[in-house]
Amino acid sequence: MRVLVAGASGFLGTKLVARLRESGHEVVRLVRRPPSGPDELRWEPAAGKVELPAVDAVVNLAGANVGDKRWTDAYKRELLTSRTDTTSTLVTAIAALPQDERPRTMLQMSGVDWYGEPGEKAVDETDEPSGGGFLTEMAQAWERAAAPVADSGVRLVLMRTGLPMGTGGGYLKPLLLPFKLGVGGPLGNGRAWVPWISMPDFLAAVEFLLARDDIAGPVNLTGPAPVRNREFAKALGRALHRPALFPVPKPALNVAAGSQFAGEILVSRRVLPAVLRDRGFHFAHATIDDALAVALRR
């Protein structure tokens, strides 16, 4: 399969490109600089410019990292437009192709933030959103930007992704230092549900969705057993052979990350991967201990 990947240089994209190539797929990477080889294609998503090659599928992971900077109004605009502009550029370019030259599939990154603030309720792909803040609004706008590609006859999968367990970025990376120093612990009151997924399972799920022409629409990419934050903290402490005794109260998070981002970090989302489970996907790492063990393996 020939796959075009947007966001190929990011935390998830670099790992996905390597995984797809190891599996024998041909990968074309979209880049914003002059291409350095035949496997790269330059695009300018903010200007709506891209010329798509002939590919079987498009995987769109592009978007600025939510944790890179404090959430000023300007950075929030960047977070949003880095997702909606890239997605709209791809969707428009696909629609402009002749019908027989369009990719068969588009896998669109999204997030479990789409569900808002379900609290204690376990939610899957059949549930509607409930409330939510900036990340919820952004995930919903991201999906709306992708939706028109389905009108072009392309199978659209909305990958509502949880928290991939990898040391190179995402949720886990900033927690490692305090835990290694022995001062890690739960965030807030520790009751919030954490919708994690192991990195190998995330990559395997993307491959699974590329191959399954019978799956379209929203798909939750989360592990089968979400845990409360206090359980996550204990599991990380076990994996690092360190205590997890020092809760980080919300006021401290407000100072460290800004009140808006801190509020989002503490939202409870008990998200279940019903579509993957029901379609026969096998989770190699079904528990948070397994996911952390493979993430921290040297």
Secondary structure, DSSP 4 states (H G I P E B T S, - for coil): -EEEEESTTSHHHHHHHHHHHHTT-EEEEEESS--SSTTEEE-BGGGTB----S-SEEEE-----TTSS---HHHHHHHHHHHHHHHHHHHHHHHHS-GGGS-SEEEEEEEGGGGB--TTSEE-TTPPPB---HHHHHHHHHHHHHGGGGGGT-EEEEEEE-EEE-TTSTTTHHHHHHHHTT----BTTS-SEE-EEEHHHHHHHHHHHHH-TT--EEEEE--SS-EEHHHHHHHHHHHHT------B-HHHHHHHH-HHHHHHHT---EE--HHHHHTTPPPS--SHHHHHHHHS--
